[in-house]
Amino acid sequence: MQDAYLIAYSMSYTGNSTSYYIWYEDAQGRNRFYSSGDKLADFWSEADAKQQIITLGMRYKETVFFDAERLDYWLCTGSRSQIYVDEQLDTEFLLDFWNLFDDAAYSLGIKLPEPKGADACYEKLFRSCDAAALVSDPAAFNPALSENEIAIIRSVLKAGFDLIQRHTEMIQPEDQNENI
């Protein structure tokens, strides 16, 4: 039985507006979102999303929280307070969203727009979360990012944030437009 996770994408400043997306690995071994037609399927409640997982014949594993409000605040204001924790760059937070948005784009059959230099920025974020890299280079834990690199990361995450907003459709668990 195929495992499925729920993504709890929280925008709490607009009220209790957490969206739930079903996230799973496809036959090609890529992570993707469950979609309805050409839209990412969004559920109002965790219970509805779990019901859809059962309907799809998948096994629910866990719900993973994504603080989209925190990301949105950084994207709109540029306030570094949102991407630092205790004076350390929260590379895991940035990397998790980058991967999530890349999976969303893949699910829609498109490529997440990435400016020149994005691959190097991604690599810095990835190395900071990779235990093997940290053993060989402890400085990777809190990578020094230039203003240009921060701007590149922000650009990629803004594109992903916009992609989610433009390509999401609220569906009910019994909708029949399933695309796996």
RODOZA-616416 format. One record per residue (C-alpha): y, x, z; residue number from 1; residue in three letters. Coordinates in steps of 0.001 Angstrom, whole numbers. Example, Ala and Ser with C-alpha at 12.3 -4.5 7.8 and 13.67 -1.06 7.14 Angstrom:
2
{Y = -4500; X = 12300; Z = 7800; n = 1; res = ALA}
{Y = -1060; X = 13670; Z = 7140; n = 2; res = SER}
This chain:
180
{Y = 0; X = 0; Z = 0; n = 1; res = MET}
{Y = 3429; X = 1326; Z = -951; n = 2; res = GLN}
{Y = 5895; X = 2115; Z = 1841; n = 3; res = ASP}
{Y = 9391; X = 648; Z = 1805; n = 4; res = ALA}
{Y = 12414; X = 1385; Z = 3954; n = 5; res = TYR}
{Y = 15478; X = -689; Z = 4572; n = 6; res = LEU}
{Y = 18910; X = 800; Z = 4161; n = 7; res = ILE}
{Y = 21345; X = -842; Z = 6593; n = 8; res = ALA}
{Y = 24657; X = -191; Z = 4820; n = 9; res = TYR}
{Y = 27264; X = -1083; Z = 7407; n = 10; res = SER}
{Y = 30886; X = -2001; Z = 6683; n = 11; res = MET}
{Y = 31559; X = -3381; Z = 10159; n = 12; res = SER}
{Y = 35366; X = -3290; Z = 9949; n = 13; res = TYR}
{Y = 35176; X = -6238; Z = 7564; n = 14; res = THR}
{Y = 33295; X = -8263; Z = 10164; n = 15; res = GLY}
{Y = 29573; X = -8149; Z = 10731; n = 16; res = ASN}
{Y = 28903; X = -7180; Z = 7146; n = 17; res = SER}
{Y = 25833; X = -5003; Z = 7044; n = 18; res = THR}
{Y = 24014; X = -5167; Z = 3746; n = 19; res = SER}
{Y = 20312; X = -4456; Z = 3531; n = 20; res = TYR}
{Y = 18764; X = -2698; Z = 568; n = 21; res = TYR}
{Y = 15079; X = -2030; Z = -45; n = 22; res = ILE}
{Y = 14430; X = 1641; Z = -770; n = 23; res = TRP}
{Y = 11088; X = 3019; Z = -1937; n = 24; res = TYR}
{Y = 9441; X = 5694; Z = -4073; n = 25; res = GLU}
{Y = 8641; X = 4691; Z = -7658; n = 26; res = ASP}
{Y = 5651; X = 5729; Z = -9797; n = 27; res = ALA}
{Y = 7538; X = 8858; Z = -10935; n = 28; res = GLN}
{Y = 7983; X = 9983; Z = -7316; n = 29; res = GLY}
{Y = 11730; X = 9220; Z = -7263; n = 30; res = ARG}
{Y = 13453; X = 7265; Z = -4533; n = 31; res = ASN}
{Y = 15088; X = 4105; Z = -5753; n = 32; res = ARG}
{Y = 16568; X = 817; Z = -4702; n = 33; res = PHE}
{Y = 14892; X = -2507; Z = -5350; n = 34; res = TYR}
{Y = 16932; X = -4264; Z = -8018; n = 35; res = SER}
{Y = 17423; X = -7725; Z = -9400; n = 36; res = SER}
{Y = 18196; X = -7574; Z = -13087; n = 37; res = GLY}
{Y = 20747; X = -4792; Z = -13546; n = 38; res = ASP}
{Y = 22069; X = -5012; Z = -9972; n = 39; res = LYS}
{Y = 21022; X = -3470; Z = -6672; n = 40; res = LEU}
{Y = 19484; X = -6243; Z = -4583; n = 41; res = ALA}
{Y = 21402; X = -6791; Z = -1353; n = 42; res = ASP}
{Y = 20155; X = -8973; Z = 1495; n = 43; res = PHE}
{Y = 22332; X = -10604; Z = 4174; n = 44; res = TRP}
{Y = 19837; X = -10029; Z = 6927; n = 45; res = SER}
{Y = 17206; X = -7524; Z = 7887; n = 46; res = GLU}
{Y = 14713; X = -10386; Z = 8240; n = 47; res = ALA}
{Y = 15334; X = -11516; Z = 4628; n = 48; res = ASP}
{Y = 14874; X = -7965; Z = 3352; n = 49; res = ALA}
{Y = 11671; X = -7521; Z = 5363; n = 50; res = LYS}
{Y = 10370; X = -10801; Z = 3951; n = 51; res = GLN}
{Y = 11066; X = -9543; Z = 423; n = 52; res = GLN}
{Y = 9160; X = -6326; Z = 1187; n = 53; res = ILE}
{Y = 6139; X = -8434; Z = 2160; n = 54; res = ILE}
{Y = 6547; X = -10588; Z = -959; n = 55; res = THR}
{Y = 6574; X = -7423; Z = -3082; n = 56; res = LEU}
{Y = 3313; X = -6276; Z = -1467; n = 57; res = GLY}
{Y = 4894; X = -3284; Z = 233; n = 58; res = MET}
{Y = 4684; X = -2066; Z = 3821; n = 59; res = ARG}
{Y = 7865; X = -1895; Z = 5899; n = 60; res = TYR}
{Y = 8280; X = 1535; Z = 7547; n = 61; res = LYS}
{Y = 11717; X = 1559; Z = 9210; n = 62; res = GLU}
{Y = 15387; X = 725; Z = 8860; n = 63; res = THR}
{Y = 17772; X = 3619; Z = 8200; n = 64; res = VAL}
{Y = 21430; X = 3149; Z = 9174; n = 65; res = PHE}
{Y = 24254; X = 4313; Z = 6896; n = 66; res = PHE}
{Y = 27764; X = 4118; Z = 8343; n = 67; res = ASP}
{Y = 29604; X = 3160; Z = 5157; n = 68; res = ALA}
{Y = 32699; X = 2264; Z = 7199; n = 69; res = GLU}
{Y = 32997; X = 5859; Z = 8381; n = 70; res = ARG}
{Y = 32559; X = 7146; Z = 4830; n = 71; res = LEU}
{Y = 35064; X = 4628; Z = 3436; n = 72; res = ASP}
{Y = 37650; X = 5693; Z = 6006; n = 73; res = TYR}
{Y = 37307; X = 9338; Z = 4930; n = 74; res = TRP}
{Y = 37396; X = 8419; Z = 1227; n = 75; res = LEU}
{Y = 40537; X = 6295; Z = 1658; n = 76; res = CYS}
{Y = 42477; X = 8461; Z = 4104; n = 77; res = THR}
{Y = 41045; X = 11943; Z = 3740; n = 78; res = GLY}
{Y = 40909; X = 12154; Z = 7539; n = 79; res = SER}
{Y = 38634; X = 15051; Z = 8423; n = 80; res = ARG}
{Y = 37882; X = 13347; Z = 11744; n = 81; res = SER}
{Y = 35286; X = 11308; Z = 9873; n = 82; res = GLN}
{Y = 33301; X = 14250; Z = 8514; n = 83; res = ILE}
{Y = 33366; X = 16514; Z = 11558; n = 84; res = TYR}
{Y = 31454; X = 16100; Z = 14809; n = 85; res = VAL}
{Y = 32410; X = 18405; Z = 17670; n = 86; res = ASP}
{Y = 34281; X = 20689; Z = 15255; n = 87; res = GLU}
{Y = 31181; X = 21030; Z = 13059; n = 88; res = GLN}
{Y = 31104; X = 19663; Z = 9526; n = 89; res = LEU}
{Y = 28619; X = 16763; Z = 9509; n = 90; res = ASP}
{Y = 26751; X = 18022; Z = 6470; n = 91; res = THR}
{Y = 23785; X = 15738; Z = 7102; n = 92; res = GLU}
{Y = 26065; X = 12679; Z = 6930; n = 93; res = PHE}
{Y = 27561; X = 13842; Z = 3614; n = 94; res = LEU}
{Y = 24207; X = 14880; Z = 2139; n = 95; res = LEU}
{Y = 22518; X = 11612; Z = 3139; n = 96; res = ASP}
{Y = 25183; X = 9577; Z = 1352; n = 97; res = PHE}
{Y = 25104; X = 11849; Z = -1697; n = 98; res = TRP}
{Y = 21325; X = 11380; Z = -1967; n = 99; res = ASN}
{Y = 21603; X = 7636; Z = -1360; n = 100; res = LEU}
{Y = 24190; X = 7232; Z = -4107; n = 101; res = PHE}
{Y = 22147; X = 9389; Z = -6477; n = 102; res = ASP}
{Y = 19138; X = 7122; Z = -5816; n = 103; res = ASP}
{Y = 21281; X = 4029; Z = -6460; n = 104; res = ALA}
{Y = 22494; X = 5448; Z = -9778; n = 105; res = ALA}
{Y = 18935; X = 6369; Z = -10767; n = 106; res = TYR}
{Y = 17826; X = 2815; Z = -9932; n = 107; res = SER}
{Y = 20421; X = 1493; Z = -12365; n = 108; res = LEU}
{Y = 19420; X = 3959; Z = -15089; n = 109; res = GLY}
{Y = 22704; X = 5863; Z = -14919; n = 110; res = ILE}
{Y = 23839; X = 9270; Z = -13668; n = 111; res = LYS}
{Y = 26151; X = 9648; Z = -10710; n = 112; res = LEU}
{Y = 29309; X = 11297; Z = -12067; n = 113; res = PRO}
{Y = 29566; X = 14851; Z = -10758; n = 114; res = GLU}
{Y = 32494; X = 17149; Z = -11525; n = 115; res = PRO}
{Y = 32074; X = 20821; Z = -12332; n = 116; res = LYS}
{Y = 30987; X = 22688; Z = -9212; n = 117; res = GLY}
{Y = 29139; X = 19721; Z = -7684; n = 118; res = ALA}
{Y = 25750; X = 21463; Z = -7826; n = 119; res = ASP}
{Y = 27028; X = 24379; Z = -5715; n = 120; res = ALA}
{Y = 28549; X = 21963; Z = -3184; n = 121; res = CYS}
{Y = 25301; X = 20015; Z = -2974; n = 122; res = TYR}
{Y = 23406; X = 23270; Z = -2423; n = 123; res = GLU}
{Y = 25696; X = 24237; Z = 481; n = 124; res = LYS}
{Y = 25160; X = 20842; Z = 2105; n = 125; res = LEU}
{Y = 21413; X = 21023; Z = 1517; n = 126; res = PHE}
{Y = 21086; X = 24556; Z = 2930; n = 127; res = ARG}
{Y = 22887; X = 23461; Z = 6092; n = 128; res = SER}
{Y = 20159; X = 20874; Z = 6749; n = 129; res = CYS}
{Y = 17176; X = 23006; Z = 5673; n = 130; res = ASP}
{Y = 15388; X = 24651; Z = 8594; n = 131; res = ALA}
{Y = 14032; X = 27498; Z = 6448; n = 132; res = ALA}
{Y = 17529; X = 28341; Z = 5173; n = 133; res = ALA}
{Y = 18922; X = 28269; Z = 8700; n = 134; res = LEU}
{Y = 16352; X = 30789; Z = 9915; n = 135; res = VAL}
{Y = 17333; X = 33262; Z = 7206; n = 136; res = SER}
{Y = 21079; X = 32456; Z = 7289; n = 137; res = ASP}
{Y = 22371; X = 30872; Z = 10525; n = 138; res = PRO}
{Y = 25875; X = 30674; Z = 8969; n = 139; res = ALA}
{Y = 24500; X = 27957; Z = 6670; n = 140; res = ALA}
{Y = 24537; X = 25578; Z = 9667; n = 141; res = PHE}
{Y = 28293; X = 25089; Z = 9398; n = 142; res = ASN}
{Y = 29119; X = 26145; Z = 5840; n = 143; res = PRO}
{Y = 32653; X = 27167; Z = 5000; n = 144; res = ALA}
{Y = 33861; X = 24780; Z = 2331; n = 145; res = LEU}
{Y = 37044; X = 25367; Z = 394; n = 146; res = SER}
{Y = 39574; X = 22588; Z = -171; n = 147; res = GLU}
{Y = 38311; X = 22395; Z = -3742; n = 148; res = ASN}
{Y = 34706; X = 21971; Z = -2572; n = 149; res = GLU}
{Y = 35733; X = 19232; Z = -114; n = 150; res = ILE}
{Y = 37559; X = 17516; Z = -3003; n = 151; res = ALA}
{Y = 34428; X = 17754; Z = -5195; n = 152; res = ILE}
{Y = 32223; X = 16270; Z = -2457; n = 153; res = ILE}
{Y = 34761; X = 13517; Z = -1873; n = 154; res = ARG}
{Y = 34882; X = 12779; Z = -5626; n = 155; res = SER}
{Y = 31096; X = 12454; Z = -5880; n = 156; res = VAL}
{Y = 30869; X = 10236; Z = -2788; n = 157; res = LEU}
{Y = 33776; X = 8069; Z = -3974; n = 158; res = LYS}
{Y = 31975; X = 7529; Z = -7284; n = 159; res = ALA}
{Y = 28803; X = 6582; Z = -5395; n = 160; res = GLY}
{Y = 30661; X = 4267; Z = -3028; n = 161; res = PHE}
{Y = 32291; X = 2533; Z = -6011; n = 162; res = ASP}
{Y = 28925; X = 2305; Z = -7779; n = 163; res = LEU}
{Y = 27414; X = 431; Z = -4818; n = 164; res = ILE}
{Y = 30381; X = -1973; Z = -4744; n = 165; res = GLN}
{Y = 30272; X = -2670; Z = -8493; n = 166; res = ARG}
{Y = 26510; X = -2908; Z = -8934; n = 167; res = HIS}
{Y = 25302; X = -4944; Z = -5973; n = 168; res = THR}
{Y = 24140; X = -8543; Z = -6023; n = 169; res = GLU}
{Y = 23314; X = -10657; Z = -2996; n = 170; res = MET}
{Y = 19919; X = -12268; Z = -3475; n = 171; res = ILE}
{Y = 17611; X = -14462; Z = -1463; n = 172; res = GLN}
{Y = 14064; X = -13246; Z = -740; n = 173; res = PRO}
{Y = 12523; X = -15888; Z = -2957; n = 174; res = GLU}
{Y = 14537; X = -14889; Z = -6074; n = 175; res = ASP}
{Y = 12182; X = -14171; Z = -8923; n = 176; res = GLN}
{Y = 14171; X = -11441; Z = -10763; n = 177; res = ASN}
{Y = 12245; X = -8555; Z = -9271; n = 178; res = GLU}
{Y = 12282; X = -5175; Z = -10970; n = 179; res = ASN}
{Y = 10068; X = -2520; Z = -9468; n = 180; res = ILE}
